[in-house]
Amino acid sequence: MTDGSARRVKIAIAGGGTGGHVLPAIAVVNELRRRDAIGDLLWIGSETGVERDVALSAGIPFVAIPTGKLRRYFSLQTGVDAARVPLGIIRARRLLRQFRPDALFSTGGFVSVPSVLAARGIAPVLTHEQTAILGLANRINARFATTLAVSYAETEAVARRHSRSVAVTGNPVRASLRAGDHAQGFGRWGFDPNLPLIYVTGGARGASPINQRVASLLPDLLERAQLLHQTGP
């Protein structure tokens, strides 16, 4: 796709709220840029998520729309958020009609739902699920998306209950993560290279249980190894 004969594609991105929904989109954009296959980009997200800063730092134009969090528990805020979703759909549809993307790439999170619903009749939608269990937002998105991409083969059977077109793609990973230096990493955090190192991270609904279990095991772990624990924004 670098011989100049292929048309570069225009892509709108919808997703955010947390880094788990944002960074896979950046990985895809970086790869398409490396292949010289991408033209114009537009990121549609929320006012308060991490996606604005990430998009702008990657040179991607960003527009915020009204969004509402999808909750599985009772909250007085749910009614307010429910009213914001239709406003977000109207705003997203106007943006997509103006931008006219070749495709909408959704990475999930409640911020993606208005754009996915708005894309009908404007552009095909690829929705990607990063975790083994479909989130609530992606269960909604899957019914309106052209294709639902999942990261794990074990998720495919469940995904087909929500989408007629499912693809197992794996999880997009930024190439920069493969360019690390072992000695530099140990030096940055002051670790002893002669001791084992455990790296702990989690996302979405799995983050809290991981954090809690690591905290309870910490005294025993530190007798045997060093620990690098990534948590929060």
C-alpha positions in Angstrom: 0.0 0.0 0.0 3.0 2.3 -0.3 3.2 2.4 -4.2 0.8 5.3 -4.4 -1.8 3.3 -6.2 -4.0 2.6 -3.2 -6.3 5.3 -1.9 -5.6 6.3 1.7 -8.6 5.7 3.9 -10.4 8.2 6.1 -11.1 6.8 9.6 -13.2 8.1 12.4 -12.3 6.7 15.8 -14.8 6.3 18.7 -13.8 5.1 22.1 -12.2 6.2 25.4 -12.8 6.7 29.0 -9.8 4.7 30.0 -6.4 3.9 28.5 -7.6 0.3 27.8 -10.0 1.6 25.1 -7.6 4.3 23.8 -4.2 2.7 23.3 -5.3 -0.1 21.0 -6.7 2.6 18.7 -3.3 4.4 18.7 -1.6 1.1 17.9 -3.9 0.7 14.8 -3.3 4.3 13.7 0.4 3.9 14.1 0.5 0.7 12.0 -1.7 2.3 9.2 0.6 5.3 9.2 3.6 3.0 8.9 2.0 1.4 5.8 1.1 4.9 4.4 -2.5 3.7 4.2 -4.3 6.3 6.2 -5.6 9.7 5.2 -7.7 11.9 7.3 -8.5 11.0 10.9 -11.1 12.2 13.4 -11.5 11.1 17.0 -14.9 11.4 18.6 -14.9 11.1 22.4 -15.9 12.7 25.7 -15.0 15.8 27.5 -13.6 14.1 30.5 -11.9 10.9 29.3 -8.2 10.4 28.7 -8.8 10.1 24.9 -8.6 13.9 24.2 -5.0 14.3 25.3 -3.9 11.0 23.7 -5.5 11.8 20.4 -4.1 15.3 20.2 -0.6 14.1 21.2 -0.8 11.7 18.3 -1.8 14.4 15.9 -5.4 13.3 15.5 -8.2 16.0 15.5 -10.5 15.5 18.4 -14.2 16.4 18.9 -16.1 15.9 22.2 -19.8 14.9 22.2 -22.3 14.5 25.0 -22.0 11.0 26.4 -23.6 9.1 29.3 -22.1 6.3 31.4 -23.7 2.9 31.1 -24.2 1.6 34.7 -25.1 -1.9 36.0 -26.1 -0.4 39.4 -28.6 2.1 40.6 -27.5 5.8 40.5 -29.4 9.0 40.4 -26.9 10.1 37.7 -28.2 7.4 35.3 -31.3 9.5 34.3 -29.1 12.4 33.5 -26.7 10.3 31.5 -29.6 8.6 29.7 -30.7 12.0 28.4 -27.2 12.8 27.2 -26.9 9.8 24.9 -29.5 10.9 22.3 -27.8 14.3 22.2 -24.5 12.5 21.6 -26.0 10.5 18.7 -27.3 13.7 17.1 -23.9 15.4 17.4 -22.0 12.3 16.3 -24.2 11.9 13.2 -23.7 15.5 12.2 -19.9 15.1 12.6 -19.9 11.8 10.6 -21.9 13.3 7.8 -19.5 16.2 7.5 -16.4 14.0 7.8 -17.6 11.1 5.6 -15.2 8.4 6.8 -14.6 5.2 5.0 -15.0 3.4 8.3 -15.7 4.0 12.0 -13.3 2.2 14.3 -14.8 1.8 17.7 -12.7 0.6 20.6 -15.5 0.5 23.2 -16.3 2.3 26.4 -19.5 4.1 27.0 -18.2 7.1 25.0 -18.3 5.0 21.8 -22.0 4.1 21.8 -23.5 7.4 20.4 -21.0 7.3 17.4 -21.6 3.7 16.6 -25.4 4.2 16.6 -25.0 7.4 14.6 -22.9 5.7 11.9 -25.7 3.7 10.4 -26.1 4.6 6.7 -22.9 6.7 6.7 -20.0 4.3 7.2 -19.3 0.6 8.1 -18.3 0.1 11.7 -15.6 -2.1 13.2 -16.0 -2.5 16.9 -13.1 -4.1 18.9 -13.3 -5.7 22.3 -10.0 -5.8 24.2 -11.0 -8.0 27.1 -12.1 -11.7 27.3 -15.6 -10.6 28.4 -17.7 -8.3 26.2 -18.4 -5.0 28.0 -21.9 -3.6 28.2 -21.0 -0.9 25.6 -19.7 -3.4 23.1 -22.7 -5.7 23.6 -24.8 -2.7 22.4 -22.3 -1.7 19.7 -22.1 -5.2 18.3 -25.7 -5.1 17.2 -25.1 -2.0 15.1 -21.5 -2.7 13.9 -20.6 -4.3 10.6 -18.0 -6.5 12.3 -17.2 -7.2 15.9 -13.5 -8.0 16.5 -12.4 -9.9 19.6 -9.0 -10.4 21.1 -9.5 -14.0 22.2 -10.7 -17.1 20.4 -12.6 -18.1 23.6 -14.7 -15.0 23.3 -15.9 -15.8 19.7 -18.8 -18.1 20.6 -20.3 -15.5 23.1 -19.6 -12.7 20.6 -21.7 -14.4 17.9 -24.8 -14.1 20.1 -24.5 -10.3 19.7 -23.1 -10.0 16.1 -23.5 -11.9 12.8 -19.9 -11.0 11.8 -17.1 -11.8 14.3 -13.4 -11.8 13.7 -10.7 -12.9 16.1 -7.9 -10.4 15.7 -5.9 -10.3 18.9 -5.3 -7.1 20.7 -3.5 -4.3 18.9 -0.2 -3.5 20.6 2.0 -0.4 20.1 5.3 -1.2 18.4 7.1 1.0 20.9 6.4 -1.6 23.6 8.7 -4.0 21.8 11.6 -1.6 21.9 12.3 -1.6 25.6 15.7 -2.0 27.2 16.0 -4.5 30.1 18.9 -2.7 31.9 17.4 0.8 31.3 14.1 -0.4 32.8 15.7 -1.8 35.9 17.7 1.4 36.3 14.7 3.7 35.9 12.9 2.1 38.8 15.9 1.3 41.0 15.4 -2.4 40.8 18.1 -5.0 41.6 18.8 -7.0 38.3 19.7 -10.0 40.4 16.2 -10.4 41.8 13.0 -11.6 40.1 10.7 -8.8 39.0 6.9 -9.1 38.9 5.0 -6.7 36.8 1.3 -6.3 37.7 -1.4 -4.5 35.7 -5.1 -4.8 35.1 -7.9 -3.1 33.4 -11.7 -2.7 33.3 -13.6 -4.9 35.8 -10.5 -7.0 36.4 -8.4 -4.2 37.8 -9.8 -4.0 41.3 -9.7 -7.8 42.1 -6.1 -7.9 40.9 -5.1 -4.8 43.0 -6.8 -6.2 46.1 -5.2 -9.6 45.8 -1.7 -8.2 45.1 -2.1 -6.0 48.2 -3.0 -9.0 50.4 0.0 -11.0 49.0 2.5 -8.2 49.1 4.4 -9.2 52.3 5.1 -12.7 51.0 5.8 -11.5 47.4 8.4 -8.9 48.6 10.3 -11.6 50.4 10.9 -13.3 47.1 10.8 -10.7 44.4 10.5 -7.1 43.4 7.2 -5.7 42.3 6.2 -3.0 39.7 2.5 -2.4 40.0 0.7 -0.2 37.4 -2.7 1.1 38.5 -4.9 4.1 37.9 -4.7 6.7 35.1 
